[in-house]
Amino acid sequence: MLKITDMNVYYGNIYAIKNVNFHVDEGEIVTLIGANGAGKSTILKTISGLLRSKTGAINFSGTEIGGMPSHSIVERGLAHVPEGRRIFLQMTVQENLELGNFTQPSSAMRAGLEQAFIRFPRLKERRKQVAGTLSGGEQQMLAIGRALMSKPKLLMLDEPSMGLAPILVNQIFEIIKELNASGVTILLVEQNAHMALTVAGRAYVLETGSIVTTASATELLKDSAVRKAYLGG
């Protein structure tokens, strides 16, 4: 479904992403793990059109999307839930969700909202509430719900558990598994490497902008070097 070839990204003179190659097959959960600053978020931003790769190709469902504007990429079925949620804090829960429908026909709005409220009953209870007054977990649910309004084939999640209490982290990862079971392919960036490897099928380990290891998530959970670096021993 997604194939990244020779991705090289610069921030000014800083060489951030170095010859990255990886793929995500339809129906998978694939995770990128690595330390802060390794380049995980930069890769997602480049895939979704917020940054540009100097070289290579980004192929999504048979179409080259490198260089496309972000809204065109969303229209093709690729949605990005950014780090820090990035919801519209002064708007209501429902208004945030409605904005997620902008690439879909207006006739799809009602069904999209119904699906969001079935998946996230808490959002239905707070549909008229200003989004900035939600808890961290509720804001993360809203960010995911907003992305799902675009009916993505591939959902990219950037640090969905950041800043959440452990019980909420478990809820978010249950949601990730449910989404995947319903047919959504997922590319996950997550600082909580243990949780990421628990739900993913495959993983890529990123260090200073380069992929240094790729294996099944099960193998990486058992890998002593990975355990020492990312799983607390």
Secondary structure, 3 states (H helix, E strand, C coil): CEEEEEEEEEECCEEEEEEEEEEECCCCEEEEECCCCCCHHHHHHHHCCCCCCCCCEEEECCEECCCCCHHHHHHCCEEEECCCCCCCCCCEHHHHHHHCCCCCCHHHHHHHHHHHHHHCHHHHHCCCCEHHHCCHHHHHHHHHHHHHCCCCCEEEEECCCCCCCHHHHHHHHHHHHHHHHCCCEEEEECCCHHHHHHHCCEEEEEECCEEEEEEEHHHHHHCHHHHHHHCCC
